[in-house]
Amino acid sequence: MRFYGRDDYKPTAEFTTALQAQLSARSYPAVYEGWAAQIAATTFEKIGSAQLNSQLRNVPSAPEWLESTGHDPHITFSDVSMEDGRDYQLRICMESTVEGVAQLFLGRHDMTFTEAFSFRKPIREGLNEMVFDLEAEGRGRRLRFDPLNVPGRLRLVTMELISLS
């Protein structure tokens, strides 16, 4: 909010949507409840809130579901609560309407995501349980999860970050 008050200040769409939902909570509870459900679908304890790219969007009629509209949808967690020197495990339970491949990228200390530091898991229709081992060496605090590599719908049932050391 460091630009608030400037003539050329324009808040982000996410900020505007959140503000409108919160201001309408009393008069229009359905607007607020829809927004809250969308936020809950992309916020996970110990992992934080996520940023969806343009190929992944909320499904208006089912806020807990996300729709992949392309071949590279991803969810970025920019500041995950992982301590340096500790190994972690990320456990994901995801429901999908299509078969595909999920990929988890580990952000490096230089803030990049590369194929060399990623893991792939096959996705089938229905519930999918995935476990990713996140070793401390060279790992930063950012994660990028590509839930599908094809168009389709998905629901992130749980995402759990567990300290191993």
Backbone as a ProteinNet text record, in pm:
[ID]
protein_1_A
[PRIMARY]
MRFYGRDDYKPTAEFTTALQAQLSARSYPAVYEGWAAQIAATTFEKIGSAQLNSQLRNVPSAPEWLESTGHDPHITFSDVSMEDGRDYQLRICMESTVEGVAQLFLGRHDMTFTEAFSFRKPIREGLNEMVFDLEAEGRGRRLRFDPLNVPGRLRLVTMELISLS
[TERTIARY]
82.8	0	87.5	210.6	298.6	264.3	177.7	141.1	4	-62.6	-195.3	-188.1	-283.6	-287	-226.8	-151.9	-96.5	-204.6	-199.6	-298.9	-303.3	-189	-182.7	-195.2	-230.5	-244.1	-364.4	-342.3	-450.7	-432	-523.6	-509.2	-525.7	-471.1	-482.7	-627	-660	-794.5	-823.6	-723.3	-742.1	-776.7	-708	-734.7	-876.1	-913.4	-1046.5	-1156.2	-1139.1	-1238.1	-1251.2	-1137.9	-1140.2	-1207.7	-1177.2	-1237.2	-1388.3	-1431.2	-1575.2	-1646.8	-1587.8	-1649.9	-1661.6	-1555.5	-1557.6	-1653.8	-1662.6	-1755.1	-1901.6	-1925.1	-2062.7	-2107.8	-2025.3	-2054	-2189.8	-2225.8	-2354.4	-2472.9	-2464.7	-2578.6	-2594.9	-2483.3	-2486.3	-2399.9	-2446	-2362.4	-2322.9	-2403.7	-2369.4	-2244	-2225.9	-2105.4	-1982.6	-1992.8	-1880.9	-1852.8	-1955	-1936.8	-1873.8	-1911.4	-1849.6	-1702	-1668.3	-1528.4	-1450.7	-1506.8	-1439.9	-1414	-1509	-1490.3	-1377.6	-1367.2	-1258.8	-1123.3	-1116.4	-991.3	-954.2	-1052.1	-1026.2	-973.6	-1016	-972.6	-825.4	-764.5	-624.1	-538.7	-582.6	-505.6	-488.8	-364.4	-335.5	-247.7	-281.2	-205.9	-60.3	32	177	234.4	149.5	199.9	169.2	55	19	-81.1	-99.7	-194.8	-122.2	-199.1	-142.6	-183.7	-101.2	-132.4	-154	-271.9	-302	-257.3	-207.6	-175.8	-301.5	-288.7	-405.7	-469.5	-402.2	-458	-528.8	-548.1	-615.7	-711.3	-837.6	-935.4	-1036.3	-1099.9	-1205.1	-1327.5	-1401.9	-1526.4	-1638.9	-1707	-1806.7	-1917.5	-1962.3	-2071.7	-2024.5	-1894	-1837.3	-1703.5	-1706.5	-1586.1	-1468.9	-1494.2	-1382	-1308.4	-1362.4	-1301.5	-1227.4	-1119.9	-1043.5	-1051.8	-1044	-1047.4	-917.3	-854.1	-735.6	-782.5	-738.6	-783	-673.2	-558.4	-447.3	-358.2	-234.1	-140.3	-32.1	-36.8	61.8	-1.8	-109.4	-166.7	-76.6	-60.2	19.9	-24.2	14.8	-14.8	120.2	145	272.9	253.5	335.1	341.1	472.7	466.8	588.2	666.5	607.2	681.2	634.8	677.2	637.7	719.9	655.9	722.1	813	925.6	1024.7	1155.2	1208.3	1333.7	1451.5	1555.1	1678	1736	1790	1854.3	1760.2	1630.9	1533.8	1475.8	1455.2	1387	1236.9	1158.5	1012.7	951.4	826.6	746.8	617.8	580.6	455	360.4	248.4	147.6	25.9	-17.3	-130.5	-234.3	-358	-471.4	-550.9	-565.9	-630.6	-729.4	-845.2	-944.8	-940.1	-947.2	-938.9	-1049	-1093.4	-1193.6	-1127.4	-994.5	-921.4	-790.7	-732.2	-598.9	-495.4	-380.2	-273.5	-150.5	-69.5	52.9	58.4	91.6	115.6	266.3	308.9	451.5	471.6	566.8	602	742.7	756.1	885.8	930.9	1057.9	1116.8	1188.2	1150.3	1219.8	1360.2	1456.2	1595.3	1621.9	1737.4	1772.4	1779.9	1803.3	1807.7	1668.4	1562.6	1421.6	1372.5	1448.1	1405.5	1337.9	1255.7	1196.9	1252.4	1308.8	1362.8	1317	1316.2	1279.2	1371.7	1498.7	1595.7	1558.1	1487.8	1446.9	1295	1244	1099	1070.6	948.2	901.8	771.1	752.9	628.3	555.5	422.7	337.9	222.2	189.9	74.3	-55.4	-151.8	-283.4	-386.9	-474.9	-585	-716.1	-821.1	-952.5	-989.3	-1046.3	-1082.6	-981.3	-973.1	-881.8	-739.3	-644.5	-502.3	-427.3	-346.4	-260.7	-118.2	-53.6	83.9	170.7	294.4	390.9	518.4	566.5	688.4	788.2	909	1014.6	1091.4	1098	1162.2	1289	1401.8	1528.5	1576.5	1645.1	1687.7	1792.3	1880.6	1994.4	1952	1987.6	1961.5	1819.2	1731.4	1590.2	1564.7	1483.4	1441.1	1307.8	1230.8	1103.2	984	1008.6	900.4	870.6	742.3	698.6	605.3	613.5	518.5	460.2	327.9	259.9	177.9	208.9	132.6	40.7	-85.8	-171.3	-207.8	-212.1	-244.6	-165.4	-146.3	-83.6	-182.7	-309.7	-418.6	-537.2	-628.2	-749.4	-836.1	-901.3	-988.7	-1016.3	-1090.6	-1122.7	-1053.6	-1019.1	-953.1	-996.9	-983.4	-1012.7	-898.1	-834.2	-727.2	-792.3	-798.2	-864.6	-779.6	-651.6	-558.4	-419.5	-346.2	-202.9	-141.3	-49.2	7.6	158.3	221	366.2	413.4	499.1	544.5	695.7	744.5	887.8	939	1047.7	1105.1	1227.8	1290.8	1414.5	1415.4
-119.1	0	125.9	115.6	231.7	339.1	310.7	410	470.9	429.4	480.7	632.5	702.7	847.8	917.2	844.7	904.1	910.7	1008.3	1024.5	905.2	842.9	731.6	594.8	593	466.4	388	261.8	173.3	41.6	8.9	-116.8	-237.8	-350.3	-472.8	-521.5	-604.2	-662.2	-747.3	-821.1	-904.4	-818.6	-705.1	-615.3	-558.3	-513.2	-455	-556.8	-678.3	-784.1	-813.9	-823.5	-850.9	-737.6	-613.9	-499.6	-495.6	-516.3	-517.7	-627.3	-745	-856.3	-824.4	-770.4	-742	-628	-527.5	-417	-458.4	-562.6	-607.4	-717.3	-753.4	-867.9	-858.3	-741.7	-728.5	-723	-639.3	-619.2	-730.5	-787.2	-891.4	-1009	-1085.6	-1194.1	-1298.5	-1320.2	-1420	-1378.8	-1248.7	-1199.3	-1229.5	-1196.1	-1221.7	-1370.9	-1451.9	-1596.4	-1659.6	-1612.9	-1663.1	-1629.2	-1504.2	-1462.6	-1542.8	-1558.3	-1631.9	-1777.1	-1838.7	-1977.3	-1985.2	-1885.1	-1884.2	-1869	-1782.4	-1762.9	-1890.9	-1953.3	-2077.8	-2187.4	-2188	-2291	-2277.7	-2161.4	-2140.9	-2094.6	-2120.5	-2086.5	-2212.3	-2240.3	-2363.9	-2334.9	-2398.2	-2379.2	-2418.6	-2340	-2357.9	-2335.1	-2325.5	-2302.4	-2159.2	-2108.6	-1970.6	-1960.2	-1838.9	-1817	-1827.1	-1859.9	-1888	-1783.2	-1771	-1686.2	-1778.3	-1769.9	-1851.2	-1777.3	-1850.4	-1783.7	-1775.5	-1717.7	-1691.8	-1818.5	-1932.9	-2057.7	-2140.2	-2080.1	-2147.9	-2047.5	-2084.3	-1989.5	-2062.6	-1985.4	-2039.7	-2070.2	-2173.1	-2208.5	-2137.6	-2038.9	-1960	-2043.2	-2147.8	-2228.8	-2328.1	-2347.1	-2439.9	-2382.8	-2288.1	-2213.7	-2297.2	-2418.7	-2501.1	-2568.4	-2557.5	-2616.5	-2509.8	-2553.6	-2469.5	-2529.3	-2443.6	-2491.3	-2456.9	-2560.5	-2543.8	-2518	-2405.2	-2369.6	-2385.1	-2436.4	-2451.7	-2567.9	-2564.8	-2673.8	-2637.6	-2516.6	-2476.5	-2395.9	-2447.8	-2376.1	-2395.7	-2291	-2311.2	-2221.6	-2268.2	-2202.7	-2173.3	-2047.5	-2009.5	-1968.6	-2028.4	-1991.9	-1918	-1788.8	-1708	-1699.9	-1739.7	-1733.1	-1844.2	-1964.5	-2081.7	-2086.4	-2124.5	-2129.9	-2251.8	-2246.5	-2353.6	-2294.8	-2355.1	-2308	-2362.8	-2281	-2326.3	-2442.8	-2540.8	-2654.7	-2766.7	-2750.7	-2854.7	-2917.9	-3049	-3121.1	-3121.1	-3117	-3117.1	-3216.9	-3243.8	-3325.2	-3248.6	-3240	-3177.1	-3287.6	-3297.6	-3398.5	-3328	-3373.6	-3311.2	-3417.1	-3386.3	-3467.9	-3379.9	-3425.8	-3347.1	-3433.7	-3377.8	-3444.8	-3383	-3466.7	-3419.6	-3482.3	-3407.2	-3459.5	-3520.4	-3508.9	-3558.2	-3625.1	-3701.3	-3757.3	-3658.6	-3656.2	-3566.5	-3588.7	-3484.7	-3489.3	-3364.1	-3381.5	-3269.5	-3253	-3129.8	-3104.4	-3001.8	-3029.1	-2936.2	-2884.5	-2752.4	-2687.4	-2630.9	-2652.7	-2594.9	-2467.2	-2357	-2231.9	-2239	-2196.6	-2196.7	-2068.6	-2059.7	-1938.4	-1817.9	-1840.3	-1728.5	-1695.5	-1753.8	-1724.5	-1783.2	-1874.6	-1931.6	-2067	-2104.4	-2237.5	-2303.6	-2424.9	-2495.3	-2640.5	-2701.8	-2843.4	-2932.1	-2893	-2974	-2989.1	-2891.7	-2896.1	-2905.3	-3011.1	-3033.3	-3182.9	-3214.2	-3352.1	-3364.9	-3476.7	-3503.7	-3622.4	-3612.7	-3722.6	-3740.2	-3865.3	-3888.5	-3857.6	-3802.6	-3771.3	-3853.9	-3915	-3989.7	-3920.8	-3955.4	-3903.4	-3948.1	-3858.3	-3891.5	-3836.4	-3898.1	-3852	-3899.3	-3811.2	-3840.2	-3798.3	-3889.7	-3860.5	-3847.4	-3735.8	-3711.7	-3676.1	-3724.6	-3690.5	-3643.8	-3526.4	-3468.7	-3445.9	-3500.2	-3477.8	-3351.5	-3257.4	-3128	-3119.2	-3152.7	-3150.6	-3007.6	-2983	-2848.3	-2790.1	-2873.9	-2824.3	-2748.7	-2620.8	-2539.7	-2490	-2530.3	-2494.8	-2356.4	-2277.2	-2147.9	-2162.6	-2052.8	-2053.2	-2043.8	-2059	-2050.9	-2188.9	-2214.7	-2337.8	-2300.3	-2378.6	-2363.9	-2501.7	-2510.3	-2636.7	-2624.9	-2710.2	-2719.1	-2839.9	-2820.7	-2933.7	-3023	-2968.2	-3045	-2989.9	-3072.1	-3024.7	-3027.6	-3035.7	-3039.2	-2958.6	-2915.4	-2850.6	-2948.5	-2900.3	-2982.7	-2912.5	-2978.3	-2921.2	-3000.4	-2929.4	-2993	-2926.7	-3002.8	-2952.7	-2994	-2894.9	-2922.7	-2951.9	-3078.9	-3121.1	-3081.4	-3119.1	-3082	-3059.7	-2970.7	-2951.3	-2936.1	-3026.2	-3029.4	-3030.8	-2936.9	-2927.5	-2982.1	-3083	-3150.1	-3141.5	-3099.6	-3093	-3234.2	-3273.7	-3407.5	-3405.6	-3290.7	-3284.2	-3161.7
0	0	0	-39.5	-32.7	-134.5	-230.6	-330.4	-305.6	-200.1	-167.8	-150.1	-209.4	-200.9	-321.6	-402.9	-524.9	-631.2	-716.9	-823.5	-917.3	-940.6	-1034.7	-966.3	-837.6	-764.9	-815.2	-845.8	-886.8	-811.6	-720.7	-646.2	-738.1	-696.5	-775.5	-774.3	-871.2	-879.5	-755.9	-706	-587.9	-466.3	-452.1	-340.2	-350.5	-469.2	-489.7	-461.5	-509.7	-485.3	-336.3	-266.6	-123.2	-46.8	-82.3	-14.2	-37.1	-161.4	-191.2	-112.7	-107.4	-33.9	114.1	171.3	314	347.7	262.6	287.5	269.7	192.9	168.3	264.4	360.5	448.4	517.6	567	637.3	541.7	442.7	351.8	249.7	205	101.8	147.2	244.8	299.4	196.1	94.4	-7.9	-84.8	-109.4	-178.2	-92.9	35.8	125.7	138.5	155	172.3	48.3	-71	-193.9	-200.4	-164.5	-163.2	-58.7	60.8	167.7	127.4	57.5	11.6	-90.5	-178.5	-277.8	-208.9	-110.9	-37.6	37.6	99.8	174.6	83	-43.5	-138.2	-173.9	-149.2	-185.4	-67.7	54.9	174	257.8	296.4	367.7	487.9	600	723.3	702.2	753.4	747.3	607.3	506.8	371.1	330.6	373	343.2	230.7	185.5	76.8	-56.4	-156.9	-288.8	-390.1	-492.6	-606.9	-726.5	-789.1	-906.6	-1031.5	-1131.5	-1257	-1343.4	-1462.1	-1547.2	-1603.5	-1595.3	-1647	-1539.3	-1422.7	-1312.4	-1248.7	-1242.1	-1187.5	-1099.6	-1012.4	-927.2	-1011.6	-972.3	-1038.8	-962	-1023	-950.5	-885.7	-951.1	-896.6	-789.4	-777.6	-678.4	-631	-534.4	-497.5	-447.3	-400.8	-354.6	-470.4	-590.6	-709.8	-789.3	-856.8	-946.8	-1086.1	-1186.8	-1324.4	-1394.6	-1449.2	-1531.6	-1673.6	-1730.1	-1865.3	-1969.5	-1928.2	-2021.5	-1982.2	-2033.2	-2009	-1907.3	-1851.7	-1751.6	-1638	-1577	-1462.9	-1341.5	-1262.8	-1142.2	-1027.7	-910.5	-783.3	-719.3	-687.9	-628.8	-483.5	-398.2	-256.9	-239.6	-212.4	-216.6	-86.2	25.6	151.9	244.9	213.8	292.3	421.3	529.4	661.1	671.2	601.5	608.6	660.6	765.2	822.8	743.2	730.8	666	745	673.4	737.9	779	757.8	794.1	669.2	676.3	569.2	599.6	495.1	508.6	412.7	435.5	344.4	317.3	190.5	151.8	108.6	177.7	145.9	88.9	-27.1	-96.4	-127.9	-96.8	-140.1	-235.8	-358.2	-462.3	-538.1	-564.7	-647.4	-786.4	-888.5	-1026.3	-1111.8	-1211.9	-1305.9	-1429.5	-1439.3	-1556.6	-1513.5	-1604.6	-1582.9	-1634.7	-1570.7	-1612.7	-1527.4	-1516	-1436.6	-1350.1	-1222.7	-1131.3	-1117.8	-1094	-1078.2	-967.2	-877.8	-771.8	-797.7	-801.7	-819.3	-686.1	-652.4	-532.7	-572.2	-510.4	-536.3	-479.5	-556.9	-511.9	-433.9	-372.6	-299.2	-392.1	-521.5	-616.6	-671.7	-612	-642.7	-775.3	-836.8	-964.5	-944.5	-1042.9	-1050.5	-1175	-1160.6	-1276.3	-1273.8	-1392.1	-1405	-1322.2	-1311	-1237.5	-1089.7	-1036.4	-896.1	-887.6	-949.4	-948.6	-939.9	-903.2	-891.9	-968.4	-1036.1	-1109.7	-1047.8	-1048.9	-1000.9	-1098.2	-1132.9	-1220.8	-1145.5	-1217.1	-1160.8	-1234.9	-1158.9	-1219.1	-1182.4	-1250	-1216.5	-1075.6	-995.6	-857.9	-759.8	-641	-535.9	-561.7	-536.6	-554.7	-429.3	-375.9	-260.9	-313.2	-282	-327	-208.2	-209.7	-105.7	-175.9	-136.8	-193.1	-79	-93.4	5.1	-32.6	60.3	36.4	120.7	59.4	130.7	149.2	259.1	296.2	201.7	151.8	75.2	-50.7	-56.2	-174.1	-190.8	-102.8	-115.3	-56.9	-126.3	-73.8	-1.9	7.3	78.6	-16.3	-145.7	-243.2	-300.3	-325.2	-391	-505	-609.9	-720.2	-748	-739.7	-763.2	-890.7	-987.9	-1112.5	-1097.6	-1062	-1028	-1146	-1265.5	-1386.9	-1503.8	-1603.2	-1726.9	-1843.4	-1809.3	-1908.5	-1854.1	-1941.1	-1892.1	-1813.2	-1709.6	-1626.4	-1494.5	-1409.2	-1277.3	-1167.6	-1059.2	-946.7	-817	-711.7	-577.7	-487.1	-425.9	-331.1	-196.5	-161.2	-38.7	81.7	78.9	184.4	126.5	187.7	162.7	299.9	333.3	467.7	459.1	525.8	531.9	666.5	662.4	784.8	795.5	911.5	936.8	966.8	901.7	921.3	1009.1	1022.2	1102.6	1190
[MASK]
+++++++++++++++++++++++++++++++++++++++++++++++++++++++++++++++++++++++++++++++++++++++++++++++++++++++++++++++++++++++++++++++++++++++++++++++++++++++++++++++++++++

